């Protein structure tokens, strides 16, 4: 049964495989690089401009994520989560939101439980098959290659807000 994505107020993102392509480059002294897509950044700024919030829950911890989240105004950010469902529950309690107002974008097995517990779930096209099975919508784009932007446009379309969003730039 497909769920209704038109009620979404909070977008919760995984990082590796969603906001990035899943590649991690390790440098000297534990320095870590991730590649983020500017189209995804534009989409997240648009989502915020339309009055909605975004958050991150990721199992890894990285300064690159802290920096990118700050650039895009993503808050809250939970890094190093060992239990994403527990992290999401705490987040929703702090934000005074219910799970039916949340869309989770995930790409791998650790995301399945929070995708199933959210009001709506999206997976990038290159996500694990089991994760795709838990999604209400699958993007054409791969993670780290515009999937988040595409997901945001999908949600705005479900809400009937695409014309209003485009009017900011037309």
Order of alpha helices (4+ residues) and beta strands (2+ residues): beta-beta-beta-alpha-beta-alpha-beta-alpha-beta-alpha-beta-alpha-beta-alpha-alpha
